[in-house]
Amino acid sequence: MDSVLWTPRFAAVYFLAAALLLVVFLAIDASLTIAAPLLVILVGLGIAVLIRHRQRHPAR
């Protein structure tokens, strides 16, 4: 689990979930004020995963 390949995949899952949430809410013509907190959380989690990965594996 501590390999280089897993972390970008986890981050990509969060980013894809945020994009899918945005598409679904736009498709059903719902208010984005409901989806905005979820979008911020998902994007924040993706960025946090990438930052944590960089701290564990600094560039050589």
C-alpha positions in Angstrom: 0.0 0.0 0.0 3.0 2.3 0.4 4.0 2.1 -3.2 4.2 5.1 -5.6 1.3 3.9 -7.7 -1.4 3.7 -5.1 -1.6 7.3 -3.9 -2.4 9.0 -7.2 -5.1 6.4 -7.7 -6.7 7.3 -4.4 -6.5 11.0 -5.2 -8.0 10.3 -8.6 -11.0 8.6 -7.1 -11.7 11.6 -4.9 -11.4 14.0 -7.9 -13.6 11.7 -10.1 -16.2 11.5 -7.4 -16.3 15.3 -7.2 -16.6 15.6 -11.0 -19.3 13.0 -11.1 -21.2 14.7 -8.3 -21.0 18.0 -10.2 -22.3 16.3 -13.4 -25.2 14.6 -11.7 -26.3 17.8 -9.9 -26.1 19.7 -13.2 -28.0 16.9 -15.0 -30.9 16.9 -12.6 -30.9 20.7 -12.5 -30.5 20.7 -8.7 -29.2 23.6 -6.6 -25.5 23.5 -6.3 -25.7 24.9 -2.8 -26.4 21.4 -1.7 -23.5 19.9 -3.6 -20.9 22.6 -2.9 -19.9 21.3 0.6 -19.5 17.8 -0.8 -17.4 19.1 -3.8 -15.1 21.0 -1.5 -14.7 18.0 0.8 -13.9 15.6 -2.0 -11.4 18.0 -3.7 -9.9 18.7 -0.4 -9.4 15.0 0.4 -7.8 14.5 -3.0 -5.4 17.3 -2.4 -4.6 16.1 1.1 -3.8 12.6 -0.2 -1.4 14.1 -2.7 0.3 16.4 -0.1 0.6 13.5 2.4 2.2 11.4 -0.3 4.7 14.1 -1.1 5.7 14.4 2.5 6.3 10.7 2.8 8.1 10.4 -0.5 10.1 13.6 -1.2 11.4 14.1 -4.7 14.8 12.6 -5.2 
